[in-house]
Amino acid sequence: MGVSRRQAMKVIAAGGAGAALTSLTGRDEVEASTTEEQAATIIPPARAFSGQHAPKPLPFDPTKLKGISEKLIKSHWENNYGGAVKALNAVEQRLASMLTEKDLPPYLYGDVKREELVRTGSVVLHEYYFGNLGGDGKASGKVVDLIKQWFGSYEQWEAEFKKTANALGGGSGWTILSYNLHTGEVHNYWAWDHMHNAPMGYPLLVLDMYEHAYHMDYGAAAAKYVDAFMQNVNWDEVNRRVEEMRIRR
Ligand SMILES: [Fe+2]
């Protein structure tokens, strides 16, 4: 007994949030005798709309950072990052339920697709950001070789990284030391928001330049926050990403 596309869509329509998108593989209409209940057991749940993301715990002791307070880090992790995780889950489930709305205008679906991109960017970049904090700020290892190869010296790279970050002061965005998997180049990319990133840029070091990342400790003095961030970079994690990138390349 096969399952027709029409039947599968009926099952999806009945499923609401988290309902299955079919994994049907292009088979044409076949026997129509299978019941919807049977079909529901055959079609696997669509993982893309499961909305089951969970926040990753901080990988360091928030009381131990130099120049960045525990209060700020906890608020940032809980409210901004945690909020993004919750929102991403809600967005995924909303997309699933919207798929069942036959007369839904495409532009309304587009609004939520935009939110999917915003929230995904926020979750991923925050996880990279918190992941590269908690160190002693002393750069070493293979990433330094890469930096020297593309910036001449560590000092020149750091100056450009800070200049890029400070260009985002008072607003929002991210500064990302990236290895571009397409061009094979290493750059400090400027990102205006969670959706703004160079295509194929593999993040090695991520700096959050949204005001929520520093305003509680530094007010509008973004440059002081950038200096504090540099003192807390976990370069072991950055080097782990360099290795991970090489494996994936
Ligand atoms: Fe943030």
Residues whose N, C-alpha, C, O or C-beta is under 5 A from the ligand:
A	BS01	LIG	N80 D208 Y210 A213
